[in-house]
Amino acid sequence: MSRFIIERDFPNGLEVPITDAGADACSRIAAVNAAKGVTWLHSYVSPDKRRTYCVYDSPSAEAIREVAYSNGLPVGSITQVTVLDPYFYQ
């Protein structure tokens, strides 16, 4: 399984309410992703809420594109990454 960073732009801002509706929306995304073997780990959201940086584990970049389309989410760029952990050296 490879790790990826996905940049997404939301021109009108991203609002995920901290309510049952927000939790349901995230659960639906996770379920669609799981069907393709894709795992959304977490996301970073810019202060203006117009850009996100999402961390995913996935078999491929194409699988991420497929689930993004199914979930109605934009995809700006997908970059495969590896982890550099400063605590590894201690």
C-alpha positions in Angstrom: 0.0 0.0 0.0 1.3 3.4 -0.9 0.8 6.8 0.8 -0.4 9.8 -1.1 -1.0 13.5 -0.4 -4.0 14.9 -2.3 -4.5 18.6 -2.8 -8.1 19.8 -3.2 -9.4 23.3 -3.9 -12.8 24.4 -2.7 -13.4 27.8 -4.2 -16.4 28.5 -1.9 -14.7 27.0 1.1 -15.2 23.6 2.8 -17.7 23.3 5.6 -18.1 20.0 7.4 -20.4 20.6 10.3 -19.6 19.0 13.7 -22.9 17.3 13.8 -24.4 14.0 12.9 -24.8 15.2 9.3 -21.0 15.9 9.1 -20.2 12.5 10.7 -22.5 10.8 8.2 -20.9 12.6 5.3 -17.4 11.5 6.4 -18.6 7.9 7.0 -20.1 7.8 3.4 -16.8 8.9 2.0 -14.9 6.3 4.0 -17.3 3.6 2.8 -16.9 4.5 -0.9 -13.2 4.6 -0.4 -13.1 1.2 1.3 -14.8 -0.5 -1.6 -11.7 0.4 -3.8 -9.1 -0.4 -1.0 -8.5 3.3 -0.3 -8.1 4.7 3.2 -8.5 8.3 4.1 -6.2 8.9 7.1 -6.8 12.6 7.8 -6.8 16.0 6.2 -5.3 19.4 6.8 -7.5 22.4 6.0 -6.2 25.9 5.2 -7.3 28.7 7.4 -9.6 30.1 4.7 -11.0 26.5 4.2 -10.4 26.8 0.4 -7.7 24.1 0.2 -7.2 20.7 1.8 -4.2 18.4 2.0 -5.5 14.9 2.5 -3.4 11.9 3.5 -4.4 8.6 2.0 -3.2 5.1 1.8 -4.1 3.6 -1.6 -3.1 0.9 -4.0 -2.7 3.6 -6.7 -3.3 7.2 -7.7 -6.0 6.0 -10.1 -8.0 4.4 -7.3 -7.9 7.8 -5.5 -9.2 9.6 -8.6 -12.0 7.0 -8.9 -13.2 7.4 -5.3 -12.9 11.2 -5.5 -15.2 11.1 -8.6 -17.6 8.8 -6.8 -17.6 11.0 -3.7 -18.0 14.2 -5.7 -14.7 15.6 -4.5 -12.3 17.7 -6.5 -8.7 16.5 -7.1 -6.0 19.1 -7.7 -2.9 17.0 -7.5 -1.9 13.5 -6.2 1.6 13.0 -5.0 3.0 9.7 -3.8 5.1 10.2 -0.6 7.1 8.4 2.0 7.4 9.1 5.7 10.4 10.9 7.1 10.2 10.6 10.9 12.7 12.6 12.9 12.3 10.3 15.9 13.6 7.3 13.8 17.1 8.6 14.3 17.0 8.7 18.0 
